[in-house]
């Protein structure tokens, strides 16, 4: 008998609830969030101020925990990713001002190589080529 294989999506939210914990109380901003995205899809998140767009992005990027539900990237639970492994498959850019305002565009792009560098962030020749490719 042929084995049925479950489709793996690039990004999937299953019964996701997002919000904040205040002591023992959980304050849900949105719940029952469900979506599936393939590698070739582009997703836009649109809504009024304060509706939870940034909270959703922080949750999807594992910056902030979900109140309940599950997020999967390529069929693997978000919680199963180490910080280093996750940094190679997803990144989040929020609207808060960046810590260093005096960066060149090249320095900002180079931050994307951080998961691939050594513990002090030294860029290799390969890293510099990747940065040049991204800028081109």
Buried (B, 14 or more C-beta within 10 A) or exposed (E): EEEEEEEEBBBBBEEBBBBEEEEEEEEEBBEEBEEEBEEEEEEEEEEEEEEBBBBBBBBBBBEBEBBBBEBBBEEBEBEEBEEEEBBEEBEEEEEEEEEEEEEEEEEEBBBBBBBBEEEEEEBEEEBEEBBEEEEE
